[in-house]
Amino acid sequence: MKKINVILVLLIAFFGCETSQPEIDNIPASKKPILQNKDVIYFVNDKDNNLADTFVVSKKEDYQMYSGSLIWERIILNYENVNKQSTLNFEVTILGAHRFAVHDYIPSNKYEMFDIEIDSVKYPVFVVENTSRKTNALPDSIYYSYKEGILSYYYSDTIYKRTKIF
């Protein structure tokens, strides 16, 4: 009788449990950057065109398990400055539909979008502000477009605007 009870309990446990698939939080197409590995981006200073930053982008796309029931799609963009006179680099991480971060920066307006114009083209952007110790090496704020990536960054006395992608 004990064997029947044990078998009955095991059958109920086995067939009574639902095997659920984890939820996948994908990044919507409207928030996926168009930048690709080895894209070269050129930024020019608004006061002195001889001052410029050139970045090479590396892009990593994968999925990250958050918990047993949630998986986030993840895109990481690394902007590596190839100028010898600058050590400025950026890392952007997008997780699922609602999580976004630029390393050492926070959104200043809760990701509310507005338009900026660069070379007569309007781009929807939001602003992130520096949260680490203020230094001359890190910009005070960055204007970011989900599709286009970093469009400009601001120091207290000057602006660098993206001019070209190669």
N, C-alpha and C positions, 0 to 999 in steps of 0.2 A: 504494500500500500504506500509505503514511503517513496518508492521509486516512481509510482504513478504521480504522486503529488509533486515530486521534484521535476519530473518531465512536464507536467501540466504548468507549473510555475515558469519553467524555462520557455515553453512554447508561448505562453501569454507575454512574457517579457520580450521575446524575440519578435513576435508578430504585432505586439501592441506598440512598439517603439516606431515612431516615424523617422525615417532617415531624411533629414532636411538638407537642402543644398544651401551653401553660404550665399548671402546677398553680396552682389558685386556692385560697388559704387564707382561707375565709370565717369570719366571726365567728358562732359558734353563737347560736341564738335566746336561749339562757339567759344570754348575756353582752351582749346588745344592750340599751342603755338605752331606757327608755320616754319619756325626756324629748324634747321637740320644740322647734323654733325658737320663740323668744319666750316660752317658759315662764318664769314669774316664781317664784322660790323665796325663801322667807322663813326666816331663821334667827334664833333668839332666844337671848340670853345666859342661862345657868342661874342666875346670881346677881342679875341686874338686867334685868327684862323690858323696860326702856326702851332697853336696848342691843340693837340688832338689825342684821343685814345683809340686804340684799335684792339678789338677783342675777337678771339676765336671761340666759337660756341661748341660745346660738346653736349649732346642730348642723350639721356638715358630714359627708356620707357620700360616699365615692368608693372607687376602687381604686387602689392604688399598685404600680407595677412595681418589684419588688425586684431581680430579675435576669431574664435572658431566659427563665428557666424557672419563675419564681415570681411570682405576683401576690397581694398582700395586700388584703383588704377593710379599709377604714379608716373609723373614726368619730372625729371630733374634737368635743368639747364644750367650749365656752368659757363660763365663768361670769363675767359682767361685773357688778361691784358698782355699783349705781346710787345708793348712799348718798354724799352729798357729803362726809361726814366720814371715809370709808374709801377706800383705794386697793387693797384686797384683791381679787384676781382669781385664778381657777384655770383651768388648761387640762388637759383629760384627753384622752389619745389611746389608742385601742384599735386594734391591728393584728392581724388574723387571729384565730386561736383562742387564741393563747398569749402575745401581747405586749400589755402595758398600761403606761401611764405617766401620772402626774400630774406636771406640770412642777415640778422642784426637790424631788421626793419619791421615796423608794424604799420597797418593801414591807418591813415590819419582821418579818413572820412568813412570808415566802415565799408569800404569797397564800393562806395557810390560812384558810378561812372559819370564822366563829363567829357567833353570834346576838347582836344588841343589841336592846333594847326601847325604842321611842319611842312614847309615848302608847298604851300597851298593845298595840302591834303589834310582832312580832318580825321583824327583817330579817337576812338573811345578809350579813355584811360581812367585809372585811379591812382592815388598817391600813397606811397609808403614813406615813413619817416624813420630816420636813424634813431635807434634805441640804445646803442652802445655809447661809450664815452666819445664825446665830440673831438674829432681830430681833423687835421687838414687832409688826411688820406681818404676818409670816408665822406661821401656827399651827405648833405643834410636831408635830402629827399630824392625819391626816384619816381618818375612817371612811367607807369607800366600799362601796356595793352595786352589783353589775353592772347590775341592772335599774333601781334607783332613783337612782343617782348618789351624790353626796356627801350623807351623812345627818347628819354632825356633824364639827366640828373643834375641836381642843383647844389651848389655850394653857396655860402652866404653872399658871395660877391660875384658869382659867375654861373653860367649855365652851359652844359654840354648837350648838344642835340645830335641825334642820329642823322647821318646824311646818306650813308650808303650801306648796302648789304652785298657782299660778293659771294 
